[in-house]
Amino acid sequence: MLNRRQHLGWTAGLAAACAGLGACSGADTAPDVRFTRLDGGVTGLSALQGKVVLVNFWATSCTTCVGEMPHLVSTFQKFQAQGYETVAVAMSYDPPDFVANFVKSRQLPFTVALDHDGGVAKAFGDIRLTPTSLLIDKRGRIVKRYVGAPDFAALHQLIGELLAA
């Protein structure tokens, strides 16, 4: 349960997301951000169009984020062959060497990106709370926003529906 201050911050963040992404009726188009991967390469979100994508904002210092990672891995493994991708975006305050060590020790199979200057989080509505995840359909529309760990059974059902569409 969010306290009043957290609720106001979340509401302000959602309002910023609506302003940054256009009108908040139905599904909004995801911003065409560019992710800087751990290996230094860059991937644009538009390159993933045609796939269902979960963009997960997280930090190594976030216990909920660390706790949900095995579920993100199993979700990725379950749906990857059907056209599903996960991009885990480490927050700008997370030291890159901490992120690299976490990814290596957990053998994360999906794309992990560093948000060096906070631009990716800002493009998605100035995300500050972790974990925050956005589920994007094949046409690049944000269909669901999760603040905190999602209900993974419901997430799997929604991913299945989006992949079948």
Contacts in CASP RR format, 6 or more apart in sequence:
PFRMAT RR
TARGET T0000
AUTHOR 0000-0000-0000
METHOD contacts of the structure
MODEL  1
MLNRRQHLGWTAGLAAACAGLGACSGADTAPDVRFTRLDGGVTGLSALQG
KVVLVNFWATSCTTCVGEMPHLVSTFQKFQAQGYETVAVAMSYDPPDFVA
NFVKSRQLPFTVALDHDGGVAKAFGDIRLTPTSLLIDKRGRIVKRYVGAP
DFAALHQLIGELLAA
2 10 0 8 1.000
6 129 0 8 1.000
9 128 0 8 1.000
10 129 0 8 1.000
10 147 0 8 1.000
13 125 0 8 1.000
13 126 0 8 1.000
13 127 0 8 1.000
13 128 0 8 1.000
14 24 0 8 1.000
14 145 0 8 1.000
16 125 0 8 1.000
16 126 0 8 1.000
17 24 0 8 1.000
17 28 0 8 1.000
17 124 0 8 1.000
17 125 0 8 1.000
17 126 0 8 1.000
17 127 0 8 1.000
17 145 0 8 1.000
18 24 0 8 1.000
18 28 0 8 1.000
19 125 0 8 1.000
20 31 0 8 1.000
20 123 0 8 1.000
20 125 0 8 1.000
21 28 0 8 1.000
21 29 0 8 1.000
21 30 0 8 1.000
21 31 0 8 1.000
21 124 0 8 1.000
21 125 0 8 1.000
21 142 0 8 1.000
22 28 0 8 1.000
22 29 0 8 1.000
27 137 0 8 1.000
27 141 0 8 1.000
27 142 0 8 1.000
27 143 0 8 1.000
28 141 0 8 1.000
28 142 0 8 1.000
29 140 0 8 1.000
29 141 0 8 1.000
29 142 0 8 1.000
30 45 0 8 1.000
30 53 0 8 1.000
30 55 0 8 1.000
30 124 0 8 1.000
30 134 0 8 1.000
30 136 0 8 1.000
30 140 0 8 1.000
30 141 0 8 1.000
30 142 0 8 1.000
31 45 0 8 1.000
31 123 0 8 1.000
31 124 0 8 1.000
32 44 0 8 1.000
32 45 0 8 1.000
32 46 0 8 1.000
33 44 0 8 1.000
33 45 0 8 1.000
33 119 0 8 1.000
33 120 0 8 1.000
33 123 0 8 1.000
33 124 0 8 1.000
34 42 0 8 1.000
34 43 0 8 1.000
34 44 0 8 1.000
34 45 0 8 1.000
35 42 0 8 1.000
35 43 0 8 1.000
35 44 0 8 1.000
35 45 0 8 1.000
35 87 0 8 1.000
35 89 0 8 1.000
35 111 0 8 1.000
35 113 0 8 1.000
35 120 0 8 1.000
36 42 0 8 1.000
36 113 0 8 1.000
36 114 0 8 1.000
36 115 0 8 1.000
36 116 0 8 1.000
37 43 0 8 1.000
37 111 0 8 1.000
37 112 0 8 1.000
37 113 0 8 1.000
37 114 0 8 1.000
38 96 0 8 1.000
38 99 0 8 1.000
38 100 0 8 1.000
38 103 0 8 1.000
38 112 0 8 1.000
38 113 0 8 1.000
38 114 0 8 1.000
43 87 0 8 1.000
43 111 0 8 1.000
43 113 0 8 1.000
45 53 0 8 1.000
45 55 0 8 1.000
45 87 0 8 1.000
45 136 0 8 1.000
45 140 0 8 1.000
48 85 0 8 1.000
48 87 0 8 1.000
48 136 0 8 1.000
49 138 0 8 1.000
49 139 0 8 1.000
49 140 0 8 1.000
50 83 0 8 1.000
50 138 0 8 1.000
50 139 0 8 1.000
50 140 0 8 1.000
51 83 0 8 1.000
51 84 0 8 1.000
51 85 0 8 1.000
51 138 0 8 1.000
52 79 0 8 1.000
52 83 0 8 1.000
52 84 0 8 1.000
52 85 0 8 1.000
52 135 0 8 1.000
52 136 0 8 1.000
52 137 0 8 1.000
52 138 0 8 1.000
52 159 0 8 1.000
52 160 0 8 1.000
52 162 0 8 1.000
52 163 0 8 1.000
53 84 0 8 1.000
53 85 0 8 1.000
53 86 0 8 1.000
53 87 0 8 1.000
53 135 0 8 1.000
53 136 0 8 1.000
53 140 0 8 1.000
54 72 0 8 1.000
54 75 0 8 1.000
54 84 0 8 1.000
54 85 0 8 1.000
54 86 0 8 1.000
54 87 0 8 1.000
54 133 0 8 1.000
54 134 0 8 1.000
54 135 0 8 1.000
54 136 0 8 1.000
54 155 0 8 1.000
54 159 0 8 1.000
55 87 0 8 1.000
55 89 0 8 1.000
55 124 0 8 1.000
55 133 0 8 1.000
55 134 0 8 1.000
55 136 0 8 1.000
56 72 0 8 1.000
56 86 0 8 1.000
56 87 0 8 1.000
56 88 0 8 1.000
56 89 0 8 1.000
56 131 0 8 1.000
56 132 0 8 1.000
56 133 0 8 1.000
57 89 0 8 1.000
57 91 0 8 1.000
57 115 0 8 1.000
57 121 0 8 1.000
57 124 0 8 1.000
57 127 0 8 1.000
57 130 0 8 1.000
57 131 0 8 1.000
57 132 0 8 1.000
57 133 0 8 1.000
58 65 0 8 1.000
58 68 0 8 1.000
58 69 0 8 1.000
58 88 0 8 1.000
58 89 0 8 1.000
58 90 0 8 1.000
58 91 0 8 1.000
58 130 0 8 1.000
58 131 0 8 1.000
59 65 0 8 1.000
59 90 0 8 1.000
59 91 0 8 1.000
59 93 0 8 1.000
59 94 0 8 1.000
59 130 0 8 1.000
60 66 0 8 1.000
60 90 0 8 1.000
60 94 0 8 1.000
60 95 0 8 1.000
60 98 0 8 1.000
60 99 0 8 1.000
60 102 0 8 1.000
61 94 0 8 1.000
61 98 0 8 1.000
62 130 0 8 1.000
62 131 0 8 1.000
64 130 0 8 1.000
64 131 0 8 1.000
64 148 0 8 1.000
64 149 0 8 1.000
65 130 0 8 1.000
65 131 0 8 1.000
66 102 0 8 1.000
67 149 0 8 1.000
68 131 0 8 1.000
68 148 0 8 1.000
68 149 0 8 1.000
68 150 0 8 1.000
69 106 0 8 1.000
69 108 0 8 1.000
71 149 0 8 1.000
71 152 0 8 1.000
72 86 0 8 1.000
72 88 0 8 1.000
72 110 0 8 1.000
73 106 0 8 1.000
73 108 0 8 1.000
73 109 0 8 1.000
73 110 0 8 1.000
75 84 0 8 1.000
75 86 0 8 1.000
75 152 0 8 1.000
75 155 0 8 1.000
75 156 0 8 1.000
75 159 0 8 1.000
76 84 0 8 1.000
76 85 0 8 1.000
76 86 0 8 1.000
76 109 0 8 1.000
76 110 0 8 1.000
77 109 0 8 1.000
78 156 0 8 1.000
79 156 0 8 1.000
79 159 0 8 1.000
79 160 0 8 1.000
79 163 0 8 1.000
80 109 0 8 1.000
82 160 0 8 1.000
82 163 0 8 1.000
83 163 0 8 1.000
84 159 0 8 1.000
84 163 0 8 1.000
85 110 0 8 1.000
85 111 0 8 1.000
86 110 0 8 1.000
86 111 0 8 1.000
87 110 0 8 1.000
87 111 0 8 1.000
87 112 0 8 1.000
87 113 0 8 1.000
88 108 0 8 1.000
88 110 0 8 1.000
88 111 0 8 1.000
88 112 0 8 1.000
88 113 0 8 1.000
89 112 0 8 1.000
89 113 0 8 1.000
89 114 0 8 1.000
89 115 0 8 1.000
89 120 0 8 1.000
89 121 0 8 1.000
90 96 0 8 1.000
90 99 0 8 1.000
90 112 0 8 1.000
90 113 0 8 1.000
90 114 0 8 1.000
90 115 0 8 1.000
91 115 0 8 1.000
91 118 0 8 1.000
91 121 0 8 1.000
91 130 0 8 1.000
92 115 0 8 1.000
92 116 0 8 1.000
92 117 0 8 1.000
92 118 0 8 1.000
92 119 0 8 1.000
92 121 0 8 1.000
94 114 0 8 1.000
96 114 0 8 1.000
99 112 0 8 1.000
99 114 0 8 1.000
102 108 0 8 1.000
103 112 0 8 1.000
113 120 0 8 1.000
115 121 0 8 1.000
121 127 0 8 1.000
121 128 0 8 1.000
124 132 0 8 1.000
124 134 0 8 1.000
129 147 0 8 1.000
129 148 0 8 1.000
130 148 0 8 1.000
131 146 0 8 1.000
131 147 0 8 1.000
131 148 0 8 1.000
131 149 0 8 1.000
132 145 0 8 1.000
132 146 0 8 1.000
132 147 0 8 1.000
132 148 0 8 1.000
133 145 0 8 1.000
133 146 0 8 1.000
133 148 0 8 1.000
133 150 0 8 1.000
134 142 0 8 1.000
134 144 0 8 1.000
134 145 0 8 1.000
134 146 0 8 1.000
135 142 0 8 1.000
135 143 0 8 1.000
135 144 0 8 1.000
135 145 0 8 1.000
135 146 0 8 1.000
135 155 0 8 1.000
135 158 0 8 1.000
135 159 0 8 1.000
135 162 0 8 1.000
136 142 0 8 1.000
136 143 0 8 1.000
137 143 0 8 1.000
137 162 0 8 1.000
137 165 0 8 1.000
138 162 0 8 1.000
138 165 0 8 1.000
143 158 0 8 1.000
143 162 0 8 1.000
144 155 0 8 1.000
144 158 0 8 1.000
146 155 0 8 1.000
END
